[in-house]
Amino acid sequence: MTTARDLEYHAQYQKRLRAEARARGKGQLNALVAQDLIDRLDAMKNARGFTNRTSALEQALTEYFERGQSERNHAVSA
């Protein structure tokens, strides 16, 4: 059975993890997206050996913004 003490401990633990992540330059992103995109992200996570969706999403965003810049610029200017 989960007690109020357990819930408080978990809340404080999560708060500490978020504070440590912010100290390392991380931010938090929460979004509702199509299930198909989540399924594709999970497939990418599994294929690349990531342990969580956060790592997979960070990689996907990095690739989109860094490697896709020239393609996006060309599409916008065409």
C-alpha positions as CSV (number, residue, x, y, z in Angstrom):
1,M,0.0,0.0,0.0
2,T,1.3,3.5,-0.9
3,T,1.4,5.8,2.1
4,A,1.4,9.6,2.2
5,R,5.0,9.3,3.3
6,D,5.8,7.3,0.1
7,L,4.1,9.8,-2.1
8,E,5.9,12.7,-0.4
9,Y,9.3,10.9,-0.9
10,H,8.5,10.3,-4.5
11,A,7.5,13.9,-5.1
12,Q,10.7,15.2,-3.4
13,Y,12.8,12.7,-5.5
14,Q,11.2,13.9,-8.7
15,K,11.7,17.5,-7.7
16,R,15.4,16.8,-7.0
17,L,15.8,15.1,-10.4
18,R,14.3,18.0,-12.2
19,A,16.4,20.5,-10.4
20,E,19.6,18.5,-11.2
21,A,18.5,18.3,-14.8
22,R,17.9,22.1,-15.0
23,A,21.4,22.7,-13.4
24,R,22.8,20.7,-16.4
25,G,21.0,22.9,-18.9
26,K,18.0,20.8,-19.5
27,G,14.4,22.0,-19.7
28,Q,11.1,20.2,-19.5
29,L,8.7,19.6,-22.4
30,N,5.3,18.2,-22.0
31,A,3.1,17.6,-25.0
32,L,0.1,15.6,-26.3
33,V,1.0,14.1,-29.7
34,A,-0.6,11.6,-32.1
35,Q,-0.2,8.0,-30.9
36,D,1.4,7.2,-34.3
37,L,4.3,9.6,-33.5
38,I,4.7,8.0,-30.1
39,D,4.8,4.6,-31.7
40,R,7.4,5.8,-34.2
41,L,9.4,7.3,-31.4
42,D,9.3,4.1,-29.4
43,A,10.4,2.2,-32.5
44,M,13.4,4.6,-32.9
45,K,14.1,4.2,-29.2
46,N,14.3,0.4,-29.4
47,A,16.2,0.4,-32.7
48,R,18.9,2.7,-31.4
49,G,19.1,1.2,-27.9
50,F,17.9,4.2,-26.0
51,T,16.6,3.4,-22.5
52,N,13.8,6.0,-22.5
53,R,11.7,8.2,-24.7
54,T,13.5,11.4,-23.5
55,S,16.8,10.3,-25.1
56,A,15.1,9.3,-28.3
57,L,13.2,12.6,-28.5
58,E,16.3,14.6,-27.8
59,Q,18.1,12.7,-30.6
60,A,15.2,13.2,-33.0
61,L,15.1,17.0,-32.3
62,T,18.8,17.3,-32.6
63,E,18.8,15.6,-36.0
64,Y,15.9,17.7,-37.1
65,F,17.4,21.0,-36.1
66,E,21.0,20.3,-37.0
67,R,21.0,18.0,-39.9
68,G,17.8,19.2,-41.6
69,Q,18.6,22.9,-41.6
70,S,19.7,23.1,-45.2
71,E,16.6,21.1,-46.4
72,R,14.2,23.3,-44.4
73,N,15.9,26.5,-45.8
74,H,15.6,25.2,-49.3
75,A,12.0,24.3,-48.9
76,V,11.1,27.7,-47.4
77,S,13.0,29.7,-50.1
78,A,11.7,27.7,-53.1
